[in-house]
Amino acid sequence: MSKTKTFLIAPVALLSVFFVVPVANTFLRFFSFSEFNNVLSSQSLRGVAWFSLWQGLISTIATLAIGLPATWALSRFTFRGSRVARGILTAPFVLPAVVVAAGVLAISDSRGIILIFWAHVVFNVSVVLRIVGPRWTMVNHRLEHAAATLGARPLRSFQLVVWPQIADAVISAATLVFVYCFTSFGIVAILGGVSRRTLETEIFTQAVRLGNTSTATALAVLQAIIIGAVFLITRQSSRSASVSLHVSLPQPLHTKPTHRTTPLIITTTAILVVATPLLATLYRSLVINGQVSFNAWRTIFSGTLPALSVSPQTVITTSLVFAIAAACICVPLSLLAATASASRALFSLPLIVSAATLGIGLIITFDSSPFAWRSERWFIPVVHAVIALPLVIRALEPATRAIPGSLRNASATLGASPFTTWRLVELPLLKPALFRATGLSMAVSLGEFGATSFLSRSGSTTLPIAIAQLLARPGTATQQAGFALAALMVLVTVGVMSRA
C-alpha cells in the first residue's frame, strides 16, 4: 500500500462511520423518486430553491468585499491591536447563528433581505480570514517589490504576482461561504420572517414540524445536488497555487513608507461591520426596557440559569472540552488528508448534506445496540470533528502545497528520515496554518447547533443549545440571561480567537 493511501485510512474511516453510513441510512429509508418529482414540480418549493441560490450568491460577494481587504491588511502587516482585530473578526463564526441574527435584529426592528446579507457577512468573514490568510502570509514581499521596481502598478502587481498564489485559497473560501449562506438556517429563520425560506429551513419544517420526512429527504437531495454542482464548478475553476520560494513574515506597518493608513482604515471598516451586532448583543444583556440592569450577569455568575437544569460553569466546561476533543481529532486527520492531496470532493460531503439530515441519520443509526452511541458524551465531539473536517482540510491545503518539493528532496539527500524531514522542515512552515486550523476546528465545535440539537442531553448541553433554549423561553429575565450568556461567549471568543 502506498504512503498516500496509508495517510487516508484514518480520515476516510472517520468520515465513513460517522457521516456516510447515517446519511445513506436516511436516504435509503425515506427517499423516493416520486416525492422528488413532486418537489421539482412544486412552484413554491422551486421558489425556495431559487431564493436560496441568489441570496447565497449575493451574500458571498458581500462577504468577499469585506473579508479580502481585511485579510490583506492583517496578513501583510503587523500593527498595534492587529491580534485583537483578528479576534473580533473571527469571533462571530464560533457563535451560534441565532446569536448573530439576534444581534443584527437588535439594531433594526424590521426584518428583510438586507439584514440577512449583513448577518451572513458577520458570520462568514472569519472563513475568508482563516483560509486565505495563511496563504497570503506566505507570499513573499520581495516578489511584489520586484514587480514595482520593473514599473508594475499595484493593481497589475496584484494580478500578476499575488493573485496566482492566493487564487486557489480564495476560490476555496468563496465556495465554503456560499455553502454556509445557501444552507443558512438560524439567520434566515430569525431575520427572514415567514416570507423568506431557504432549503435548509424548509427541510427542518417538513421533517420536524410537519412530519413529512420523505419531502424533507427529497429537499435534502435537491440541496446536495446543487451544492455538489457548485463544488464541481469551483474545483474546475481553481488553479494550483504557485510556490513562493521564500516565505515572508508580515512586516511592521511603520516600515511602509506610503499609504500606511490604508490597512488601518480597511481593518476598522471591517470591524465596524462585524462588531456592531456583537455590541448589540452585549447591550441587550445589560438593558431592559431602557434601564441598565446587571441581573442577568449576576444570575450567570451565581451558578444558575433560569428555566434550565444545568449551571453556566457546566455548560461552558462542556463546550470547551468538546471543542478541544474535536480539534485533537480533526486537525491531525485533516493534515493527513491535506498532505496526501486527497480528493476534495470526498471530504466535501459534510458540506453538501443538510445538518438536519445528518442529525436524523445519527439518531436512527446509532440509537440501538450494538452501536447505541447516541447518548455517549464522546459522540458529540466526534460528530463536530466530522463537520469541521472539510473546512480544516481547506485551511491546511494551501500551506502544504506551498512547501517546495525540493526541500524534502534536499533533506532526504542529507540522510534525514521522512519523519525527521516532516519535523524539522515541514512542521515549522506549517505552524501558522496548524494554529489557525486548530482555532477553526474549535470554532466549528463551539458554534455547531444543527446536528448537536439532535444529540444533546441534560449532561451534554453546549453553549449554543443553552443560549437558544434561553432565547426561546418566554420572560424578559430569561431572554436577557440568554443574551448575557451569548455576550460572555463573545467576550471569551474574541480573546481566544485573537491568539488562534
Contacts in CASP RR format, 6 or more apart in sequence:
PFRMAT RR
TARGET T0000
AUTHOR 0000-0000-0000
METHOD contacts of the structure
MODEL  1
MSKTKTFLIAPVALLSVFFVVPVANTFLRFFSFSEFNNVLSSQSLRGVAW
FSLWQGLISTIATLAIGLPATWALSRFTFRGSRVARGILTAPFVLPAVVV
AAGVLAISDSRGIILIFWAHVVFNVSVVLRIVGPRWTMVNHRLEHAAATL
GARPLRSFQLVVWPQIADAVISAATLVFVYCFTSFGIVAILGGVSRRTLE
TEIFTQAVRLGNTSTATALAVLQAIIIGAVFLITRQSSRSASVSLHVSLP
QPLHTKPTHRTTPLIITTTAILVVATPLLATLYRSLVINGQVSFNAWRTI
FSGTLPALSVSPQTVITTSLVFAIAAACICVPLSLLAATASASRALFSLP
LIVSAATLGIGLIITFDSSPFAWRSERWFIPVVHAVIALPLVIRALEPAT
RAIPGSLRNASATLGASPFTTWRLVELPLLKPALFRATGLSMAVSLGEFG
ATSFLSRSGSTTLPIAIAQLLARPGTATQQAGFALAALMVLVTVGVMSRA
4 340 0 8 1.000
4 341 0 8 1.000
5 340 0 8 1.000
7 336 0 8 1.000
7 337 0 8 1.000
7 339 0 8 1.000
7 340 0 8 1.000
7 342 0 8 1.000
8 336 0 8 1.000
8 337 0 8 1.000
8 340 0 8 1.000
8 342 0 8 1.000
10 333 0 8 1.000
10 336 0 8 1.000
11 333 0 8 1.000
11 334 0 8 1.000
11 336 0 8 1.000
11 337 0 8 1.000
11 342 0 8 1.000
11 347 0 8 1.000
11 389 0 8 1.000
12 346 0 8 1.000
14 329 0 8 1.000
14 333 0 8 1.000
14 382 0 8 1.000
14 385 0 8 1.000
14 386 0 8 1.000
14 389 0 8 1.000
15 346 0 8 1.000
15 347 0 8 1.000
15 349 0 8 1.000
15 350 0 8 1.000
15 386 0 8 1.000
15 389 0 8 1.000
18 362 0 8 1.000
18 382 0 8 1.000
18 383 0 8 1.000
18 386 0 8 1.000
19 349 0 8 1.000
19 350 0 8 1.000
19 353 0 8 1.000
19 358 0 8 1.000
19 386 0 8 1.000
20 349 0 8 1.000
21 365 0 8 1.000
22 358 0 8 1.000
22 359 0 8 1.000
22 361 0 8 1.000
22 362 0 8 1.000
22 364 0 8 1.000
22 365 0 8 1.000
22 366 0 8 1.000
23 349 0 8 1.000
23 353 0 8 1.000
23 357 0 8 1.000
23 358 0 8 1.000
23 361 0 8 1.000
25 361 0 8 1.000
25 364 0 8 1.000
25 365 0 8 1.000
26 217 0 8 1.000
26 220 0 8 1.000
26 357 0 8 1.000
26 360 0 8 1.000
26 361 0 8 1.000
26 364 0 8 1.000
27 217 0 8 1.000
27 220 0 8 1.000
27 221 0 8 1.000
29 364 0 8 1.000
30 213 0 8 1.000
30 214 0 8 1.000
30 216 0 8 1.000
30 217 0 8 1.000
31 214 0 8 1.000
31 217 0 8 1.000
31 218 0 8 1.000
31 221 0 8 1.000
32 214 0 8 1.000
32 218 0 8 1.000
35 214 0 8 1.000
35 215 0 8 1.000
35 217 0 8 1.000
35 218 0 8 1.000
36 218 0 8 1.000
36 221 0 8 1.000
36 222 0 8 1.000
38 215 0 8 1.000
38 218 0 8 1.000
39 45 0 8 1.000
39 215 0 8 1.000
39 218 0 8 1.000
39 219 0 8 1.000
39 222 0 8 1.000
40 46 0 8 1.000
40 222 0 8 1.000
45 202 0 8 1.000
45 219 0 8 1.000
48 197 0 8 1.000
48 198 0 8 1.000
48 199 0 8 1.000
48 202 0 8 1.000
49 199 0 8 1.000
49 222 0 8 1.000
49 226 0 8 1.000
51 196 0 8 1.000
51 197 0 8 1.000
51 198 0 8 1.000
52 182 0 8 1.000
52 183 0 8 1.000
52 198 0 8 1.000
52 199 0 8 1.000
52 200 0 8 1.000
52 223 0 8 1.000
52 226 0 8 1.000
53 182 0 8 1.000
53 226 0 8 1.000
55 113 0 8 1.000
55 116 0 8 1.000
55 117 0 8 1.000
55 181 0 8 1.000
55 196 0 8 1.000
55 198 0 8 1.000
56 120 0 8 1.000
56 178 0 8 1.000
56 181 0 8 1.000
56 182 0 8 1.000
56 184 0 8 1.000
57 178 0 8 1.000
58 117 0 8 1.000
59 116 0 8 1.000
59 117 0 8 1.000
59 120 0 8 1.000
59 121 0 8 1.000
59 124 0 8 1.000
59 177 0 8 1.000
59 178 0 8 1.000
59 181 0 8 1.000
60 124 0 8 1.000
60 174 0 8 1.000
60 177 0 8 1.000
60 178 0 8 1.000
60 181 0 8 1.000
62 117 0 8 1.000
62 120 0 8 1.000
62 121 0 8 1.000
63 120 0 8 1.000
63 121 0 8 1.000
63 124 0 8 1.000
63 125 0 8 1.000
63 127 0 8 1.000
63 128 0 8 1.000
63 177 0 8 1.000
63 181 0 8 1.000
64 128 0 8 1.000
64 170 0 8 1.000
64 173 0 8 1.000
64 174 0 8 1.000
64 177 0 8 1.000
66 121 0 8 1.000
66 125 0 8 1.000
66 269 0 8 1.000
66 270 0 8 1.000
66 273 0 8 1.000
66 274 0 8 1.000
67 89 0 8 1.000
67 125 0 8 1.000
67 128 0 8 1.000
67 129 0 8 1.000
67 270 0 8 1.000
68 128 0 8 1.000
68 132 0 8 1.000
68 170 0 8 1.000
69 266 0 8 1.000
69 269 0 8 1.000
69 270 0 8 1.000
70 89 0 8 1.000
70 125 0 8 1.000
70 128 0 8 1.000
70 129 0 8 1.000
70 266 0 8 1.000
70 267 0 8 1.000
70 269 0 8 1.000
70 270 0 8 1.000
71 128 0 8 1.000
71 129 0 8 1.000
71 132 0 8 1.000
71 133 0 8 1.000
71 136 0 8 1.000
72 136 0 8 1.000
72 263 0 8 1.000
72 266 0 8 1.000
73 262 0 8 1.000
73 263 0 8 1.000
73 264 0 8 1.000
73 266 0 8 1.000
73 267 0 8 1.000
74 82 0 8 1.000
74 85 0 8 1.000
74 86 0 8 1.000
74 89 0 8 1.000
74 129 0 8 1.000
74 133 0 8 1.000
74 263 0 8 1.000
74 267 0 8 1.000
75 132 0 8 1.000
75 133 0 8 1.000
75 136 0 8 1.000
75 137 0 8 1.000
75 250 0 8 1.000
76 136 0 8 1.000
76 137 0 8 1.000
76 141 0 8 1.000
76 250 0 8 1.000
76 251 0 8 1.000
76 263 0 8 1.000
77 250 0 8 1.000
77 251 0 8 1.000
77 252 0 8 1.000
77 253 0 8 1.000
77 256 0 8 1.000
77 263 0 8 1.000
78 250 0 8 1.000
78 251 0 8 1.000
78 252 0 8 1.000
78 253 0 8 1.000
79 252 0 8 1.000
79 253 0 8 1.000
79 254 0 8 1.000
79 263 0 8 1.000
79 264 0 8 1.000
82 267 0 8 1.000
83 498 0 8 1.000
83 499 0 8 1.000
84 494 0 8 1.000
84 495 0 8 1.000
84 498 0 8 1.000
85 267 0 8 1.000
85 271 0 8 1.000
86 129 0 8 1.000
86 497 0 8 1.000
86 498 0 8 1.000
87 493 0 8 1.000
87 494 0 8 1.000
87 495 0 8 1.000
87 497 0 8 1.000
87 498 0 8 1.000
87 500 0 8 1.000
88 271 0 8 1.000
88 274 0 8 1.000
88 275 0 8 1.000
88 278 0 8 1.000
88 494 0 8 1.000
88 498 0 8 1.000
89 125 0 8 1.000
89 126 0 8 1.000
89 129 0 8 1.000
89 270 0 8 1.000
89 271 0 8 1.000
89 274 0 8 1.000
90 125 0 8 1.000
90 126 0 8 1.000
90 129 0 8 1.000
90 130 0 8 1.000
90 443 0 8 1.000
90 497 0 8 1.000
90 500 0 8 1.000
91 126 0 8 1.000
91 274 0 8 1.000
91 278 0 8 1.000
91 490 0 8 1.000
91 493 0 8 1.000
91 494 0 8 1.000
91 495 0 8 1.000
91 497 0 8 1.000
92 100 0 8 1.000
92 122 0 8 1.000
92 123 0 8 1.000
92 125 0 8 1.000
92 126 0 8 1.000
92 274 0 8 1.000
92 277 0 8 1.000
92 278 0 8 1.000
93 123 0 8 1.000
93 124 0 8 1.000
93 126 0 8 1.000
93 127 0 8 1.000
93 443 0 8 1.000
93 444 0 8 1.000
93 447 0 8 1.000
94 442 0 8 1.000
94 443 0 8 1.000
94 444 0 8 1.000
94 446 0 8 1.000
94 447 0 8 1.000
94 489 0 8 1.000
94 493 0 8 1.000
94 497 0 8 1.000
95 123 0 8 1.000
95 447 0 8 1.000
95 464 0 8 1.000
95 486 0 8 1.000
95 489 0 8 1.000
95 490 0 8 1.000
95 493 0 8 1.000
96 447 0 8 1.000
96 449 0 8 1.000
96 463 0 8 1.000
96 464 0 8 1.000
96 467 0 8 1.000
96 468 0 8 1.000
96 486 0 8 1.000
97 119 0 8 1.000
97 123 0 8 1.000
97 184 0 8 1.000
97 185 0 8 1.000
97 186 0 8 1.000
97 187 0 8 1.000
97 449 0 8 1.000
98 186 0 8 1.000
98 187 0 8 1.000
98 189 0 8 1.000
98 190 0 8 1.000
98 449 0 8 1.000
98 464 0 8 1.000
98 467 0 8 1.000
98 468 0 8 1.000
98 471 0 8 1.000
99 281 0 8 1.000
99 464 0 8 1.000
99 467 0 8 1.000
99 486 0 8 1.000
99 489 0 8 1.000
99 490 0 8 1.000
100 119 0 8 1.000
100 122 0 8 1.000
100 123 0 8 1.000
100 187 0 8 1.000
100 277 0 8 1.000
101 119 0 8 1.000
101 186 0 8 1.000
101 187 0 8 1.000
101 189 0 8 1.000
101 190 0 8 1.000
101 191 0 8 1.000
102 190 0 8 1.000
102 281 0 8 1.000
102 284 0 8 1.000
102 471 0 8 1.000
102 483 0 8 1.000
102 486 0 8 1.000
103 277 0 8 1.000
103 278 0 8 1.000
103 280 0 8 1.000
103 281 0 8 1.000
103 284 0 8 1.000
104 115 0 8 1.000
104 118 0 8 1.000
104 119 0 8 1.000
104 122 0 8 1.000
104 191 0 8 1.000
104 277 0 8 1.000
104 280 0 8 1.000
105 111 0 8 1.000
105 115 0 8 1.000
105 190 0 8 1.000
105 191 0 8 1.000
106 277 0 8 1.000
106 280 0 8 1.000
106 281 0 8 1.000
106 283 0 8 1.000
106 284 0 8 1.000
107 276 0 8 1.000
107 277 0 8 1.000
107 280 0 8 1.000
108 115 0 8 1.000
111 190 0 8 1.000
111 191 0 8 1.000
111 192 0 8 1.000
111 193 0 8 1.000
111 196 0 8 1.000
112 191 0 8 1.000
112 192 0 8 1.000
112 193 0 8 1.000
112 196 0 8 1.000
113 192 0 8 1.000
113 196 0 8 1.000
115 191 0 8 1.000
115 192 0 8 1.000
116 184 0 8 1.000
116 187 0 8 1.000
116 188 0 8 1.000
116 191 0 8 1.000
116 192 0 8 1.000
116 196 0 8 1.000
118 273 0 8 1.000
118 277 0 8 1.000
119 187 0 8 1.000
119 191 0 8 1.000
119 277 0 8 1.000
120 177 0 8 1.000
120 180 0 8 1.000
120 181 0 8 1.000
120 184 0 8 1.000
120 187 0 8 1.000
121 273 0 8 1.000
121 274 0 8 1.000
122 273 0 8 1.000
122 274 0 8 1.000
122 277 0 8 1.000
123 180 0 8 1.000
123 187 0 8 1.000
124 177 0 8 1.000
124 180 0 8 1.000
124 181 0 8 1.000
125 270 0 8 1.000
125 273 0 8 1.000
125 274 0 8 1.000
126 443 0 8 1.000
126 497 0 8 1.000
127 173 0 8 1.000
127 176 0 8 1.000
127 177 0 8 1.000
127 180 0 8 1.000
127 391 0 8 1.000
128 170 0 8 1.000
128 173 0 8 1.000
128 174 0 8 1.000
128 177 0 8 1.000
130 395 0 8 1.000
130 436 0 8 1.000
130 439 0 8 1.000
130 440 0 8 1.000
131 169 0 8 1.000
131 172 0 8 1.000
131 173 0 8 1.000
131 176 0 8 1.000
131 391 0 8 1.000
131 394 0 8 1.000
131 395 0 8 1.000
131 398 0 8 1.000
132 166 0 8 1.000
132 169 0 8 1.000
132 170 0 8 1.000
132 173 0 8 1.000
133 169 0 8 1.000
133 436 0 8 1.000
134 169 0 8 1.000
134 395 0 8 1.000
134 398 0 8 1.000
134 399 0 8 1.000
134 432 0 8 1.000
134 433 0 8 1.000
134 436 0 8 1.000
135 165 0 8 1.000
135 166 0 8 1.000
135 168 0 8 1.000
135 169 0 8 1.000
135 241 0 8 1.000
135 398 0 8 1.000
135 399 0 8 1.000
135 402 0 8 1.000
136 162 0 8 1.000
136 166 0 8 1.000
136 169 0 8 1.000
137 247 0 8 1.000
137 248 0 8 1.000
137 249 0 8 1.000
137 250 0 8 1.000
137 432 0 8 1.000
138 165 0 8 1.000
138 244 0 8 1.000
138 247 0 8 1.000
138 248 0 8 1.000
138 398 0 8 1.000
138 399 0 8 1.000
138 402 0 8 1.000
139 161 0 8 1.000
139 162 0 8 1.000
139 165 0 8 1.000
139 166 0 8 1.000
139 244 0 8 1.000
139 248 0 8 1.000
140 244 0 8 1.000
140 245 0 8 1.000
140 246 0 8 1.000
140 247 0 8 1.000
140 248 0 8 1.000
141 248 0 8 1.000
141 251 0 8 1.000
142 246 0 8 1.000
142 248 0 8 1.000
143 161 0 8 1.000
143 244 0 8 1.000
144 157 0 8 1.000
144 161 0 8 1.000
144 162 0 8 1.000
147 156 0 8 1.000
147 157 0 8 1.000
147 160 0 8 1.000
147 161 0 8 1.000
148 154 0 8 1.000
148 157 0 8 1.000
152 160 0 8 1.000
152 161 0 8 1.000
164 239 0 8 1.000
164 241 0 8 1.000
164 242 0 8 1.000
165 241 0 8 1.000
165 242 0 8 1.000
165 243 0 8 1.000
165 244 0 8 1.000
165 402 0 8 1.000
166 241 0 8 1.000
166 398 0 8 1.000
167 238 0 8 1.000
167 239 0 8 1.000
167 241 0 8 1.000
168 238 0 8 1.000
168 239 0 8 1.000
168 240 0 8 1.000
168 241 0 8 1.000
168 397 0 8 1.000
168 398 0 8 1.000
168 401 0 8 1.000
169 241 0 8 1.000
169 398 0 8 1.000
171 234 0 8 1.000
171 237 0 8 1.000
171 238 0 8 1.000
172 234 0 8 1.000
172 238 0 8 1.000
172 394 0 8 1.000
172 397 0 8 1.000
172 398 0 8 1.000
173 394 0 8 1.000
174 234 0 8 1.000
175 230 0 8 1.000
175 231 0 8 1.000
175 234 0 8 1.000
176 351 0 8 1.000
176 390 0 8 1.000
176 391 0 8 1.000
176 394 0 8 1.000
178 230 0 8 1.000
179 227 0 8 1.000
179 230 0 8 1.000
179 351 0 8 1.000
179 352 0 8 1.000
182 198 0 8 1.000
182 199 0 8 1.000
182 223 0 8 1.000
182 226 0 8 1.000
182 227 0 8 1.000
182 230 0 8 1.000
183 198 0 8 1.000
183 199 0 8 1.000
183 200 0 8 1.000
183 223 0 8 1.000
183 227 0 8 1.000
183 354 0 8 1.000
183 355 0 8 1.000
184 198 0 8 1.000
184 200 0 8 1.000
185 198 0 8 1.000
185 200 0 8 1.000
185 201 0 8 1.000
185 204 0 8 1.000
185 355 0 8 1.000
185 356 0 8 1.000
185 450 0 8 1.000
186 201 0 8 1.000
186 449 0 8 1.000
188 196 0 8 1.000
188 197 0 8 1.000
188 198 0 8 1.000
188 200 0 8 1.000
188 201 0 8 1.000
189 201 0 8 1.000
197 205 0 8 1.000
199 219 0 8 1.000
199 222 0 8 1.000
199 223 0 8 1.000
199 354 0 8 1.000
200 223 0 8 1.000
200 354 0 8 1.000
200 355 0 8 1.000
200 356 0 8 1.000
202 216 0 8 1.000
202 219 0 8 1.000
203 216 0 8 1.000
203 219 0 8 1.000
203 220 0 8 1.000
203 223 0 8 1.000
203 354 0 8 1.000
203 356 0 8 1.000
203 357 0 8 1.000
204 216 0 8 1.000
204 356 0 8 1.000
206 212 0 8 1.000
206 213 0 8 1.000
206 215 0 8 1.000
206 216 0 8 1.000
206 219 0 8 1.000
207 213 0 8 1.000
207 216 0 8 1.000
207 356 0 8 1.000
207 360 0 8 1.000
208 356 0 8 1.000
213 360 0 8 1.000
216 356 0 8 1.000
216 357 0 8 1.000
217 357 0 8 1.000
220 353 0 8 1.000
220 354 0 8 1.000
220 356 0 8 1.000
220 357 0 8 1.000
223 352 0 8 1.000
223 353 0 8 1.000
223 354 0 8 1.000
224 352 0 8 1.000
224 353 0 8 1.000
224 354 0 8 1.000
227 351 0 8 1.000
227 352 0 8 1.000
228 348 0 8 1.000
228 352 0 8 1.000
231 344 0 8 1.000
231 345 0 8 1.000
231 348 0 8 1.000
231 351 0 8 1.000
231 352 0 8 1.000
232 345 0 8 1.000
235 344 0 8 1.000
235 345 0 8 1.000
240 401 0 8 1.000
241 398 0 8 1.000
241 401 0 8 1.000
241 402 0 8 1.000
243 401 0 8 1.000
243 402 0 8 1.000
243 404 0 8 1.000
244 402 0 8 1.000
245 404 0 8 1.000
247 402 0 8 1.000
247 429 0 8 1.000
253 260 0 8 1.000
253 263 0 8 1.000
253 264 0 8 1.000
254 260 0 8 1.000
278 490 0 8 1.000
281 483 0 8 1.000
281 486 0 8 1.000
281 487 0 8 1.000
281 490 0 8 1.000
282 487 0 8 1.000
282 490 0 8 1.000
282 491 0 8 1.000
284 480 0 8 1.000
284 483 0 8 1.000
284 487 0 8 1.000
285 296 0 8 1.000
285 297 0 8 1.000
285 480 0 8 1.000
285 482 0 8 1.000
285 483 0 8 1.000
285 484 0 8 1.000
285 486 0 8 1.000
285 487 0 8 1.000
286 292 0 8 1.000
286 293 0 8 1.000
286 294 0 8 1.000
286 296 0 8 1.000
286 297 0 8 1.000
287 293 0 8 1.000
288 295 0 8 1.000
288 476 0 8 1.000
288 480 0 8 1.000
289 476 0 8 1.000
293 480 0 8 1.000
295 477 0 8 1.000
295 480 0 8 1.000
296 477 0 8 1.000
296 480 0 8 1.000
296 481 0 8 1.000
296 482 0 8 1.000
296 483 0 8 1.000
296 484 0 8 1.000
297 484 0 8 1.000
299 305 0 8 1.000
299 306 0 8 1.000
299 477 0 8 1.000
299 481 0 8 1.000
299 484 0 8 1.000
300 312 0 8 1.000
300 481 0 8 1.000
300 484 0 8 1.000
300 485 0 8 1.000
300 488 0 8 1.000
301 312 0 8 1.000
303 311 0 8 1.000
303 312 0 8 1.000
303 313 0 8 1.000
304 311 0 8 1.000
304 312 0 8 1.000
305 311 0 8 1.000
305 312 0 8 1.000
305 315 0 8 1.000
305 466 0 8 1.000
305 470 0 8 1.000
305 481 0 8 1.000
305 485 0 8 1.000
306 470 0 8 1.000
306 473 0 8 1.000
306 477 0 8 1.000
306 478 0 8 1.000
306 481 0 8 1.000
307 469 0 8 1.000
307 470 0 8 1.000
307 473 0 8 1.000
307 478 0 8 1.000
308 461 0 8 1.000
308 466 0 8 1.000
308 469 0 8 1.000
308 470 0 8 1.000
309 458 0 8 1.000
310 458 0 8 1.000
310 459 0 8 1.000
310 461 0 8 1.000
310 466 0 8 1.000
312 466 0 8 1.000
312 485 0 8 1.000
312 488 0 8 1.000
314 459 0 8 1.000
314 461 0 8 1.000
315 461 0 8 1.000
315 462 0 8 1.000
315 463 0 8 1.000
315 466 0 8 1.000
315 485 0 8 1.000
316 463 0 8 1.000
318 459 0 8 1.000
318 460 0 8 1.000
318 461 0 8 1.000
318 462 0 8 1.000
319 445 0 8 1.000
319 446 0 8 1.000
319 462 0 8 1.000
319 463 0 8 1.000
320 446 0 8 1.000
321 381 0 8 1.000
322 380 0 8 1.000
322 381 0 8 1.000
322 384 0 8 1.000
322 445 0 8 1.000
322 460 0 8 1.000
322 462 0 8 1.000
323 381 0 8 1.000
323 384 0 8 1.000
323 441 0 8 1.000
323 442 0 8 1.000
323 445 0 8 1.000
323 446 0 8 1.000
324 442 0 8 1.000
325 378 0 8 1.000
325 381 0 8 1.000
325 385 0 8 1.000
326 381 0 8 1.000
326 382 0 8 1.000
326 384 0 8 1.000
326 385 0 8 1.000
326 388 0 8 1.000
326 441 0 8 1.000
326 442 0 8 1.000
326 444 0 8 1.000
326 445 0 8 1.000
327 385 0 8 1.000
327 438 0 8 1.000
327 439 0 8 1.000
327 441 0 8 1.000
327 442 0 8 1.000
327 445 0 8 1.000
329 381 0 8 1.000
329 382 0 8 1.000
329 385 0 8 1.000
330 384 0 8 1.000
330 385 0 8 1.000
330 388 0 8 1.000
330 389 0 8 1.000
330 392 0 8 1.000
330 441 0 8 1.000
331 392 0 8 1.000
331 434 0 8 1.000
331 437 0 8 1.000
331 438 0 8 1.000
331 441 0 8 1.000
333 385 0 8 1.000
333 389 0 8 1.000
334 389 0 8 1.000
334 392 0 8 1.000
334 393 0 8 1.000
334 395 0 8 1.000
334 396 0 8 1.000
334 437 0 8 1.000
334 441 0 8 1.000
335 396 0 8 1.000
335 400 0 8 1.000
335 430 0 8 1.000
335 434 0 8 1.000
335 437 0 8 1.000
337 347 0 8 1.000
337 389 0 8 1.000
337 393 0 8 1.000
338 393 0 8 1.000
338 396 0 8 1.000
338 397 0 8 1.000
338 400 0 8 1.000
339 400 0 8 1.000
341 401 0 8 1.000
342 393 0 8 1.000
344 393 0 8 1.000
344 394 0 8 1.000
344 397 0 8 1.000
347 389 0 8 1.000
347 390 0 8 1.000
347 393 0 8 1.000
348 390 0 8 1.000
349 390 0 8 1.000
350 358 0 8 1.000
350 386 0 8 1.000
350 387 0 8 1.000
350 389 0 8 1.000
350 390 0 8 1.000
351 390 0 8 1.000
351 391 0 8 1.000
355 387 0 8 1.000
355 450 0 8 1.000
355 451 0 8 1.000
356 450 0 8 1.000
358 383 0 8 1.000
358 387 0 8 1.000
358 451 0 8 1.000
359 450 0 8 1.000
359 451 0 8 1.000
359 454 0 8 1.000
359 455 0 8 1.000
360 454 0 8 1.000
362 374 0 8 1.000
362 383 0 8 1.000
362 451 0 8 1.000
362 454 0 8 1.000
362 455 0 8 1.000
363 374 0 8 1.000
363 454 0 8 1.000
363 455 0 8 1.000
365 371 0 8 1.000
366 372 0 8 1.000
366 373 0 8 1.000
366 374 0 8 1.000
366 379 0 8 1.000
367 374 0 8 1.000
373 379 0 8 1.000
374 455 0 8 1.000
375 457 0 8 1.000
377 459 0 8 1.000
377 460 0 8 1.000
379 455 0 8 1.000
380 452 0 8 1.000
380 455 0 8 1.000
380 456 0 8 1.000
380 460 0 8 1.000
380 462 0 8 1.000
381 445 0 8 1.000
383 451 0 8 1.000
383 452 0 8 1.000
383 455 0 8 1.000
384 444 0 8 1.000
384 445 0 8 1.000
384 448 0 8 1.000
384 452 0 8 1.000
385 441 0 8 1.000
385 445 0 8 1.000
387 444 0 8 1.000
387 448 0 8 1.000
387 451 0 8 1.000
388 440 0 8 1.000
388 441 0 8 1.000
388 444 0 8 1.000
388 445 0 8 1.000
391 440 0 8 1.000
391 441 0 8 1.000
391 444 0 8 1.000
392 437 0 8 1.000
392 440 0 8 1.000
392 441 0 8 1.000
395 433 0 8 1.000
395 436 0 8 1.000
395 437 0 8 1.000
395 440 0 8 1.000
396 430 0 8 1.000
396 433 0 8 1.000
396 434 0 8 1.000
396 437 0 8 1.000
398 433 0 8 1.000
399 429 0 8 1.000
399 430 0 8 1.000
399 432 0 8 1.000
399 433 0 8 1.000
400 426 0 8 1.000
400 430 0 8 1.000
400 433 0 8 1.000
402 429 0 8 1.000
403 425 0 8 1.000
403 426 0 8 1.000
403 429 0 8 1.000
403 430 0 8 1.000
407 425 0 8 1.000
407 426 0 8 1.000
408 421 0 8 1.000
408 425 0 8 1.000
408 426 0 8 1.000
411 420 0 8 1.000
411 421 0 8 1.000
411 424 0 8 1.000
411 425 0 8 1.000
412 418 0 8 1.000
412 421 0 8 1.000
416 424 0 8 1.000
416 425 0 8 1.000
435 500 0 8 1.000
436 500 0 8 1.000
438 500 0 8 1.000
439 497 0 8 1.000
439 500 0 8 1.000
440 500 0 8 1.000
442 496 0 8 1.000
442 500 0 8 1.000
443 497 0 8 1.000
446 462 0 8 1.000
446 463 0 8 1.000
446 464 0 8 1.000
446 489 0 8 1.000
446 493 0 8 1.000
447 462 0 8 1.000
447 463 0 8 1.000
447 464 0 8 1.000
448 462 0 8 1.000
448 464 0 8 1.000
449 464 0 8 1.000
449 465 0 8 1.000
449 468 0 8 1.000
452 462 0 8 1.000
452 464 0 8 1.000
452 465 0 8 1.000
453 465 0 8 1.000
453 468 0 8 1.000
456 462 0 8 1.000
456 465 0 8 1.000
463 485 0 8 1.000
463 489 0 8 1.000
466 482 0 8 1.000
466 485 0 8 1.000
467 482 0 8 1.000
467 485 0 8 1.000
467 486 0 8 1.000
467 489 0 8 1.000
470 478 0 8 1.000
470 479 0 8 1.000
470 481 0 8 1.000
470 482 0 8 1.000
470 485 0 8 1.000
471 479 0 8 1.000
471 482 0 8 1.000
471 483 0 8 1.000
473 479 0 8 1.000
END
